[in-house]
Amino acid sequence: MVSKRMHTSLENSICIRDIFEEGKKMAAVYGKENIFNFSIGNPSVAPPAIVNEAMKEVMDSEEPLTLHGYPANVGHPDVRTKVAEYLNQKYHTNYTMDNIIMTSGAASAIAILCNTFLDMDDEVITFAPYFWEYKSYVESFYGRLIPALCDQTTLQPDPKTFEEAFSPKTKFVLINTPNNPTGAVYTEDSIRMVAQILTRKEKEYGHPIYLISDEPYRNLAYNGIQVPYLTHYYKNTIVVYSYSKTLSIPGERIGYIAMESCVEGFEEIIATATASIRYLGYVNAPSLQQKMLLKCVDASVDISIYEKTRDVLYEGLTKMGYECIHPDGAFYLFVKALEEDDSRFCAEAKKEKIIMAPGSAFYGPGWVRISYCVPYELAQASLSAFHHLKERYDKGEIDR
């Protein structure tokens, strides 16, 4: 039999991937063009051409046994140097090769850091709504995830709920901006507030509290909005990054951990994170994908495609009377459900062939997440279905 811990976790989870698969089954019955599947954050914009070109070049130029053999657990030195140089140039940081650990995407990076920092019942604070897997990552290493609910009118971190979430057991704060599921980009004022409270709490408890910045959507910010680079605001910041969204390669599993040498306990953290890569069975980030970054470290998908899709949905839904806070980044809309029970609302939407994720999965009850990384034409076509759904509620055909 499976472990009691995993059995309980499965019973209490809402799996977005299951919702996505259900949408695929409906597409097989009704036709793909008739199903509006907004359930999962799977990039819909093609990777930049240089990605395939770089992989082919690596395959043709690298010595096969070296390319396909074991690299160091922390990654290829030339790749780590390239990443460090790129970050220093773009964000005016002070990284070297020794400050970068290559990982199998951001998810494995967070798992590695959870294993590095957490003992039984240690606490991790995150801003809610939050990415649904954070709870699983933390609890897998016997920690406790403590949500600090964001301001419900702005979806920015709220100083009161944030400060109340701390205790002497707080090991780190996990922050995600641009945010999944809300699309919010946390402002510089919000980041300064977070840093001030963290600094105060470090002094109060007499031990370091780390800020782990999960940044897979960093390059998906619109209208010229700048996403603050958190190391400039708080010394004990560790950056986690994934190329899944920037390069539209989520299946390739490549990312990194970046940590400046001034972070308290730097050498021990690096050593423990390196050991965690082995202990958790990751061994190393994929070698080919690492080498590909030598040519692609500064490449990005065309985000104007996502922006155009966001605009047609946001403008269309708000004109109909749906409540939605304007998202400045990522590729998600967080929309107020038309009834209190967001899961039931999703079930009613499914009757209109609209597939969405309930906000309860993200600690955002009463809301739903629309993942708009879909073709523009599909998003546009979905508006009539959203209109009919709202009409049914307005006419009282569905009890609220």
N, C-alpha and C positions, 0 to 999 in steps of 0.2 A: 504493500500500500504506500501511497505517497505520504510525504511528511505532513504533520498536522499544520505546520506553519504555512506550507504552500496550499494545502486544502482550504484553509481559512482565507488566504489571500485570493484564491480563485472564486470562492463563494461571494466575496465582497467587491469584486472588481466589475467594472463595465468596460469591456474590451472594444476599443474603437476599430481594431482590425476585423473583429467579427461583424461589426456593422458594415464595414467596407465590403466584406465578402458577401454579405446578404444583398448588398446593392448590386454586386456582380451577378448574382443568381437572378435577380429581378431583370437585369439587362438582357440575360440570355432568354428570358421569357417574353419581355415586352419590346426588346430592341434597345441597344445602347443609347441611341439618340433620344429615347423617351424616358430615360432615367436620369435624374439630376442628383448625382452622387457627390455630395459635399462632405464626405465623412472623414477622409484621411489626408494628411499633408504630404502627398506624394508629388514631387515636382512635375509640372506639365510643360515647362519650357525646355527645349533641347539643350544639352550641354554645349558650351562653346566648342567650335571645331578643333581648337588646339588640344582639347582633352584626348580625343582619339589619336590625333597626330602625335602627341607626346608619348602616348602608350606604345604606338607602333615604333617610334624612334628608339624608345628605351629597349623594346624587345629586339630590335635590330642591332643596337650598338653595345649593349651590356653583355658581358660574358655570362652565359646562361647559369653556370653553377653559382656564380656570385650573386646574380640577380635573384635567383630562386632559392638560394640558401638562407640560413638564419642570419638576419642582421642582429645588431645589439638589441636588447629588450627595449631600450629607449628610442631606437630608430637609427637610420643611416646618418652619420655625422654630416655629410654634405647637405642632406635634406634639412636637418635641424638648423644648420647654419643659414641656409636659404630662408627658412621661415623666420628666424630671428632677425635677419637683415631686413626682410620685408616689413616686419612689425615695427622695427626701429625707424625705418624711413617713413612709414605711414602714421605712426602714433607717437613718435618721439620717445620711445621706451629705451631700456638698457639691457636687452636680451642678448645672450650669446648662445652658442650651441648647447651649453650646459644648462640653460634655463628652459629648454624645450624637450618635451617627451612626446613622441609620435604615438597615437592611439588608434584603435579601430572605431573611429567616430567619437562623437561627444558622449554617447551613452556609456561606452566602456570607460571613458575618462572619468565620468561621474562615479561609476562603480569602483574604479581604482581608488579615487579619493575617499569614497565612503569606507573602503577597506583600510585605507591609510589612517583615517582620523577617528573612526567610531569604535567605542566600547559599548557594552550592554547598557541600554537605556540612555545613551547620549542623545542630545537633541539637535535637530537641524531645522532652522526656520526658513520658510519660503513664502513668497508673496502669492496670495490666492486672488483670482483663479491661477492654477499652476498646471504644468504639463503632467498628465495623469500618471506617468511612470515614476515620478519623483518619489512617491510614497513607497513603491516597490523597491527602488534602489536603496533607499534608506533602511527600510525594514528588513531587507535581505541581510544586512549587516548588523541587525539587532538594535538599530537606532529608532528614534521616534521623530516623525515629521510634524512640525508645528506650523500650521498655516497662519499667516498674518493677512487678514482680509484687506484688499485694496479699497480705496474710496470708490463707492459704487456709482458716483456721477462722473468720475474722470478715469477710473481704472489705474490711477497712480498709487504708489505705496502710501499708506496712511501712517503717520508718525505714532498715533495713539495705539493702534492695534499692533504695530511693529514692536514698539517698546514693551508692551504687555506680553509679547510672546517669549521674551528672554527669561532664562533662569541660569543658575550656576552650571547646569548641564549643557548649555548651548556650546556646540563645537564649531559650527559654521553656519553661515547664511547662504542660501542658494538663490541666485537672482537670474532672471531670464528676460532680457530686453534686446531687441523687439520680442514681444511676449507671445507665446503659445499658451492659451488659446485666444487671447483678446486682441492681438495685433497692436497693443499699446507700446509706444516707445517711451521709456521712463525719462523724464526731463532731467536737465542738469540740476535743477533745484531738488528734485526727488533724490538724485544720487548723493548730493551734498548732505541732505537730511539723513539718509541711510548711513553715510560715513560718520557723521557726527554722533549718532546714537551708538553705532558700533564702537567708536573710540571711547565713549563714555562707559559702555558696558564692559569693555576690556579692563578699564581702570577699576570699575566696581568689583569685578569678579577676580581680578588679579591673574588672568591667563589670556593668551591670545584667542581671538575669535576671528576665524577666516571668512572672507567673502569670496565665494566661488561664483564666477560669472559665466553662465552657460550661454554661448553666443552663436548658435547655428544660423540665426537670422540676421546677424549683424549687417550684412551687405544688402538686406532687403528692407531698406527704409526709403520712403518716397518724398516727393516734393522738396528735395534738398535738405531734409531733416538729418542732422548729425546725431549719431548714437555716441554718447560719452564713453570714453575708454576708461574703465574703472580704476586702473592702477594709478591714475593721476589724482584720485580722490581719497584712496584708502590704501595704506601701505601693505596690509596683509591680504592682498587680492591675488587670487589664482584664476587665470582665464582658461576656459574650456572652449574649444572650437571644433566645428565639423565643416567639411566641404560639401556635405550632402545637398544643401540648398543652394549655396553659392555657385557650385558647378553642376548641379542637377545629377549627382551621382550617389544617391542614398544607398544603393546596393553595394557600393565599393568599400564602404566602411573605412574612411580615413579622416583623421582629425589630429588634434594635439592638446597637450596641457602646456601652458606658458606661465612661468613664475619667476619674477625677478629675484635677485640674490638678497635683496633687503628684507624679504618676507621672513618673519621670525621662525627659526628652526629650519631654515631652507635646506641645509645639507641632509638633515634627518628625514625631512619630508620627501626629498628627491630619492633618497635611498629606499625608503619604505614604499613609495609609489612604484619604484622599479621592481622591488620584490613582489609587490601586489600584482604586477603584470604577469609574473610567472605563476604565483600562487592561484590566481583566478583562472588560469588556463588561456589567457590571451596570447602569451608568449612574445608576440611582437605585432605591430601594425603591418598590414599587407605590404610586402616589399615593392611590388610593381607600382602600386598606387602611391607609395612614398616617392619613388623615383619620378613618377609622372609630375609631381609637384615642382620639380626643378624647372619645368617649363610653364607651369600653370598657377604658380603661387599667387599671382596678381590678376588672374582671369576671373570673369564673372558672367553669369547669364544675363540676358536682356530683361531687366526688371520692369521695363515699361509695359511689357505684356501683362504682368500681374497687376500693375497699377491700373491699366485700362479695364481689366476684369473686375477689380475691386470697385472702381467708380460706377460701373453699370449696375452692380448689385447694391451698393450702398445707396446710390441715388434712387434706384427703383424701389427698394424696400422702404426707405424712409418716406418717400412720397406716398406710399400706400398706408403709412401710419405705423410701421414696425419701429420699435425703439432700438437704436444701435449707436454706440459711441464710435466716432470716426476712427478707424485704425490707420496708424501712420507707418506700420511696418509688418513684416512677416507676410503670410497670405491667408489670414483668418479674419472673419467678422464674428463678433460676439453679439448675438441678437437676443433681446428679451423675448421669452416665450409668451404666447398669448393666453397662457394659463399658468397657474402656480406649479403644476407638475410638469417639469420639462421633459421627462421620459414619455409621458402620455402625449405631450405636444409633438414629440418626434414621431410617435406612432401615428398620430393623425396626419402629420406631414407625409408620412410614407404612403398614405392612401392617395396622395397627389403625386406619388412617385418622386418625392423629395427625400433624400437621405441626409440626415444631419447627426451630429453627436450631441447628446444631452450635456448641459453644463454641469450637472451633478458629477460627471466623471472627472471634472477639473476643479472641484470644490467651488463651483459657481452655480448652485441650484437656482432654477427659475430662468436660466439663460440657455441658449444653444450655440454651438460653434459651427460656422459655415466655413469650410476649407475651400477657398476660391482658386486653388491651383488646378483649374479645369479650363477647357477651351472657352474662349470668349463667347462663341456662338451658343454654347450650352448654357452659360450663365444668363445670357440675354433671353434665351427661350424659357428658362425656369421662372421668369417673372410672372407669367400668366398663371402658373401653378401656385406660386406664393400668393397671388391676388385671390385666387379661388379659395385657398386655405383660409385667408383672413376673412373673406366674405362669409364662409361657413360659420366662423366664430361670431362675426358681427350680427348675423341673422339668428343666432342662438341655436343653430343646428348642432353645435357641440357645447356641452356644459363646461363652463370655466371652473 
